[in-house]
Amino acid sequence: EETLHSYSKDTILSVSRSLKDHSFRFKPIRRVGIPKPNGEKRPLGIPGPRDKVIQKAMATVLEEIYENKFSNNNHGFRPNRGTHTAIKTVTG
């Protein structure tokens, strides 16, 4: 099983190089079924730890680039904003 604890400095440098030279590829996500009350299963994709770290790093970089371009009236999926801040804005 792949864990972040098993990563060496060489592995991290290798991933860094592959990101820079555009050869990085995400691994297939693990699919599991989450039971629903009606007996069916809801599919859920779980990325590996390496891919989670890369996704978070990419989100952080993109957020830094684009966050200041969004309207102050947008609250969904933004840092320190959400339903409560939207309601507070509307109700004063």
N, CA and C atoms as a LAMMPS dump frame, in Angstrom:
ITEM: TIMESTEP
0
ITEM: NUMBER OF ATOMS
276
ITEM: BOX BOUNDS ff ff ff
-5.0000000000000000e+02 5.0000000000000000e+02
-5.0000000000000000e+02 5.0000000000000000e+02
-5.0000000000000000e+02 5.0000000000000000e+02
ITEM: ATOMS id mol type element x y z
1 1 1 N 0.844 -1.182 0
2 1 2 C 0 0 0
3 1 3 C 0.883 1.238 0
4 2 1 N 0.529 2.191 -0.828
5 2 2 C 1.288 3.429 -0.953
6 2 3 C 0.87 4.409 0.144
7 3 1 N 1.841 4.927 0.871
8 3 2 C 1.579 5.955 1.879
9 3 3 C 2.597 7.063 1.711
10 4 1 N 2.303 8.212 2.266
11 4 2 C 3.255 9.322 2.191
12 4 3 C 4.497 9.046 3.017
13 5 1 N 4.358 8.231 4.06
14 5 2 C 5.504 7.902 4.903
15 5 3 C 6.552 7.09 4.135
16 6 1 N 6.106 6.401 3.086
17 6 2 C 7.04 5.557 2.33
18 6 3 C 7.802 6.342 1.254
19 7 1 N 7.564 7.639 1.146
20 7 2 C 8.201 8.438 0.107
21 7 3 C 9.603 8.868 0.517
22 8 1 N 10.537 8.669 -0.373
23 8 2 C 11.908 9.108 -0.129
24 8 3 C 12.13 10.458 -0.809
25 9 1 N 13.239 11.077 -0.509
26 9 2 C 13.592 12.339 -1.161
27 9 3 C 13.73 12.13 -2.666
28 10 1 N 14.266 10.975 -3.067
29 10 2 C 14.407 10.674 -4.496
30 10 3 C 13.044 10.595 -5.19
31 11 1 N 12.072 10.008 -4.51
32 11 2 C 10.726 9.909 -5.083
33 11 3 C 10.129 11.3 -5.272
34 12 1 N 10.292 12.141 -4.279
35 12 2 C 9.761 13.504 -4.358
36 12 3 C 10.439 14.274 -5.487
37 13 1 N 11.746 14.137 -5.611
38 13 2 C 12.468 14.815 -6.697
39 13 3 C 12.033 14.281 -8.06
40 14 1 N 11.785 12.99 -8.142
41 14 2 C 11.332 12.386 -9.396
42 14 3 C 9.966 12.927 -9.804
43 15 1 N 9.06 13.024 -8.841
44 15 2 C 7.737 13.58 -9.128
45 15 3 C 7.876 15.038 -9.555
46 16 1 N 8.716 15.784 -8.875
47 16 2 C 8.944 17.184 -9.221
48 16 3 C 9.449 17.329 -10.657
49 17 1 N 10.412 16.484 -11.027
50 17 2 C 10.941 16.52 -12.403
51 17 3 C 9.85 16.191 -13.422
52 18 1 N 9.037 15.183 -13.113
53 18 2 C 7.995 14.786 -14.065
54 18 3 C 6.923 15.874 -14.208
55 19 1 N 6.689 16.639 -13.155
56 19 2 C 5.759 17.763 -13.258
57 19 3 C 6.347 18.861 -14.147
58 20 1 N 7.623 19.119 -13.966
59 20 2 C 8.276 20.175 -14.746
60 20 3 C 8.389 19.834 -16.221
61 21 1 N 8.65 18.549 -16.529
62 21 2 C 8.803 18.189 -17.947
63 21 3 C 7.498 17.678 -18.575
64 22 1 N 6.39 17.826 -17.846
65 22 2 C 5.041 17.491 -18.326
66 22 3 C 4.839 15.998 -18.606
67 23 1 N 5.626 15.158 -17.976
68 23 2 C 5.448 13.709 -18.169
69 23 3 C 4.655 13.077 -17.015
70 24 1 N 4.297 13.874 -16.011
71 24 2 C 3.546 13.355 -14.866
72 24 3 C 2.176 12.869 -15.311
73 25 1 N 1.748 11.726 -14.794
74 25 2 C 0.419 11.185 -15.054
75 25 3 C -0.184 10.745 -13.723
76 26 1 N -1.43 11.119 -13.503
77 26 2 C -2.124 10.649 -12.312
78 26 3 C -2.366 9.153 -12.438
79 27 1 N -2.33 8.464 -11.308
80 27 2 C -2.621 7.031 -11.301
81 27 3 C -4.137 6.849 -11.302
82 28 1 N -4.621 5.713 -11.795
83 28 2 C -6.072 5.48 -11.756
84 28 3 C -6.574 5.517 -10.316
85 29 1 N -7.75 6.108 -10.13
86 29 2 C -8.297 6.184 -8.778
87 29 3 C -8.937 4.855 -8.391
88 30 1 N -8.919 4.609 -7.091
89 30 2 C -9.535 3.386 -6.565
90 30 3 C -11.026 3.654 -6.408
91 31 1 N -11.842 2.783 -6.98
92 31 2 C -13.291 2.935 -6.902
93 31 3 C -13.843 2.039 -5.803
94 32 1 N -14.656 2.614 -4.942
95 32 2 C -15.329 1.847 -3.896
96 32 3 C -16.808 2.213 -3.923
97 33 1 N -17.637 1.332 -3.397
98 33 2 C -19.062 1.584 -3.334
99 33 3 C -19.476 1.912 -1.913
100 34 1 N -20.13 3.034 -1.728
101 34 2 C -20.631 3.453 -0.427
102 34 3 C -22.104 3.041 -0.357
103 35 1 N -22.482 2.233 0.638
104 35 2 C -23.874 1.782 0.724
105 35 3 C -24.852 2.944 0.914
106 36 1 N -25.966 2.861 0.184
107 36 2 C -27.039 3.839 0.312
108 36 3 C -28.186 3.202 1.091
109 37 1 N -29.066 4.007 1.662
110 37 2 C -30.173 3.454 2.448
111 37 3 C -31.071 2.489 1.663
112 38 1 N -31.164 2.688 0.346
113 38 2 C -32.034 1.823 -0.458
114 38 3 C -31.352 0.515 -0.878
115 39 1 N -30.146 0.271 -0.369
116 39 2 C -29.444 -0.975 -0.677
117 39 3 C -28.473 -0.873 -1.833
118 40 1 N -28.581 0.16 -2.653
119 40 2 C -27.638 0.353 -3.753
120 40 3 C -26.34 0.925 -3.205
121 41 1 N -25.363 1.047 -4.097
122 41 2 C -24.083 1.627 -3.68
123 41 3 C -23.781 2.854 -4.528
124 42 1 N -23.274 3.862 -3.851
125 42 2 C -22.857 5.087 -4.534
126 42 3 C -21.379 4.964 -4.835
127 43 1 N -20.976 5.126 -6.112
128 43 2 C -19.553 5.007 -6.429
129 43 3 C -18.754 6.191 -5.901
130 44 1 N -17.58 5.894 -5.385
131 44 2 C -16.694 6.924 -4.853
132 44 3 C -15.288 6.631 -5.35
133 45 1 N -14.617 7.649 -5.892
134 45 2 C -13.243 7.492 -6.361
135 45 3 C -12.275 8.034 -5.33
136 46 1 N -11.282 7.242 -4.978
137 46 2 C -10.299 7.653 -3.973
138 46 3 C -8.919 7.688 -4.614
139 47 1 N -8.344 8.885 -4.762
140 47 2 C -6.997 8.972 -5.324
141 47 3 C -5.959 8.523 -4.296
142 48 1 N -4.813 8.104 -4.775
143 48 2 C -3.721 7.715 -3.892
144 48 3 C -3.109 8.925 -3.217
145 49 1 N -2.302 8.703 -2.18
146 49 2 C -1.718 9.825 -1.431
147 49 3 C -0.867 10.758 -2.289
148 50 1 N -0.083 10.191 -3.199
149 50 2 C 0.755 11.03 -4.068
150 50 3 C -0.121 11.968 -4.884
151 51 1 N -1.189 11.425 -5.469
152 51 2 C -2.064 12.234 -6.305
153 51 3 C -2.817 13.282 -5.489
154 52 1 N -3.175 12.959 -4.239
155 52 2 C -3.838 13.943 -3.383
156 52 3 C -2.929 15.14 -3.133
157 53 1 N -1.653 14.864 -2.881
158 53 2 C -0.694 15.952 -2.628
159 53 3 C -0.546 16.824 -3.872
160 54 1 N -0.442 16.191 -5.047
161 54 2 C -0.294 16.94 -6.296
162 54 3 C -1.551 17.77 -6.564
163 55 1 N -2.724 17.179 -6.35
164 55 2 C -3.974 17.909 -6.557
165 55 3 C -4.055 19.129 -5.65
166 56 1 N -3.676 18.959 -4.387
167 56 2 C -3.719 20.079 -3.442
168 56 3 C -2.72 21.165 -3.839
169 57 1 N -1.538 20.756 -4.268
170 57 2 C -0.526 21.73 -4.695
171 57 3 C -1.02 22.508 -5.914
172 58 1 N -1.631 21.806 -6.863
173 58 2 C -2.153 22.47 -8.058
174 58 3 C -3.282 23.431 -7.682
175 59 1 N -4.158 23.016 -6.775
176 59 2 C -5.259 23.878 -6.332
177 59 3 C -4.723 25.136 -5.659
178 60 1 N -3.67 24.981 -4.864
179 60 2 C -3.071 26.119 -4.17
180 60 3 C -2.498 27.122 -5.173
181 61 1 N -1.796 26.625 -6.182
182 61 2 C -1.206 27.505 -7.197
183 61 3 C -2.305 28.218 -7.991
184 62 1 N -3.316 27.458 -8.427
185 62 2 C -4.4 28.058 -9.207
186 62 3 C -5.201 29.061 -8.388
187 63 1 N -5.403 28.756 -7.107
188 63 2 C -6.117 29.676 -6.229
189 63 3 C -5.358 30.991 -6.115
190 64 1 N -4.054 30.904 -5.977
191 64 2 C -3.22 32.111 -5.874
192 64 3 C -3.335 32.966 -7.14
193 65 1 N -3.417 32.314 -8.286
194 65 2 C -3.506 33.038 -9.565
195 65 3 C -4.886 33.657 -9.762
196 66 1 N -5.954 32.891 -9.485
197 66 2 C -7.291 33.308 -9.883
198 66 3 C -8.164 33.898 -8.788
199 67 1 N -7.83 33.706 -7.535
200 67 2 C -8.714 34.146 -6.453
201 67 3 C -9.034 35.633 -6.538
202 68 1 N -8.057 36.458 -6.821
203 68 2 C -8.306 37.907 -6.849
204 68 3 C -9.113 38.345 -8.072
205 69 1 N -9.34 37.447 -9.028
206 69 2 C -10.118 37.789 -10.218
207 69 3 C -11.615 37.521 -10.039
208 70 1 N -11.979 36.773 -8.993
209 70 2 C -13.379 36.47 -8.742
210 70 3 C -14.084 37.662 -8.103
211 71 1 N -15.364 37.754 -8.367
212 71 2 C -16.186 38.789 -7.755
213 71 3 C -16.308 38.531 -6.258
214 72 1 N -16.366 39.604 -5.485
215 72 2 C -16.565 39.46 -4.045
216 72 3 C -17.939 38.896 -3.707
217 73 1 N -18.831 38.86 -4.698
218 73 2 C -20.17 38.316 -4.482
219 73 3 C -20.209 36.792 -4.625
220 74 1 N -19.145 36.189 -5.131
221 74 2 C -19.085 34.728 -5.274
222 74 3 C -18.582 34.114 -3.972
223 75 1 N -19.288 33.107 -3.489
224 75 2 C -18.926 32.491 -2.211
225 75 3 C -18.659 30.995 -2.323
226 76 1 N -19.09 30.354 -3.403
227 76 2 C -18.963 28.898 -3.497
228 76 3 C -17.547 28.433 -3.767
229 77 1 N -17.1 27.443 -3.003
230 77 2 C -15.802 26.792 -3.194
231 77 3 C -14.636 27.775 -3.164
232 78 1 N -14.718 28.74 -2.276
233 78 2 C -13.641 29.713 -2.133
234 78 3 C -13.143 29.705 -0.707
235 79 1 N -11.853 30.028 -0.524
236 79 2 C -11.301 30.02 0.832
237 79 3 C -12.005 31.047 1.723
238 80 1 N -12.316 30.614 2.937
239 80 2 C -12.945 31.461 3.947
240 80 3 C -14.308 32.009 3.525
241 81 1 N -14.959 31.316 2.582
242 81 2 C -16.284 31.732 2.135
243 81 3 C -17.155 30.489 1.979
244 82 1 N -18.43 30.701 2.048
245 82 2 C -19.358 29.596 1.889
246 82 3 C -20.777 30.078 2.093
247 83 1 N -21.661 29.163 2.43
248 83 2 C -23.072 29.475 2.601
249 83 3 C -23.285 30.552 3.658
250 84 1 N -22.604 30.406 4.789
251 84 2 C -22.812 31.361 5.889
252 84 3 C -22.36 32.771 5.529
253 85 1 N -21.239 32.892 4.832
254 85 2 C -20.778 34.228 4.452
255 85 3 C -21.69 34.822 3.374
256 86 1 N -22.236 33.984 2.501
257 86 2 C -23.171 34.473 1.476
258 86 3 C -24.437 35.006 2.128
259 87 1 N -24.984 34.273 3.094
260 87 2 C -26.2 34.705 3.785
261 87 3 C -25.934 35.984 4.568
262 88 1 N -24.782 36.052 5.214
263 88 2 C -24.434 37.24 5.991
264 88 3 C -24.32 38.456 5.063
265 89 1 N -23.777 38.265 3.871
266 89 2 C -23.648 39.354 2.9
267 89 3 C -25.008 39.849 2.454
268 90 1 N -25.922 38.925 2.2
269 90 2 C -27.251 39.284 1.707
270 90 3 C -28.092 39.935 2.792
271 91 1 N -27.994 39.416 4.014
272 91 2 C -28.839 39.93 5.093
273 91 3 C -28.224 41.117 5.822
274 92 1 N -26.957 41.367 5.585
275 92 2 C -26.301 42.529 6.184
276 92 3 C -25.811 42.211 7.508
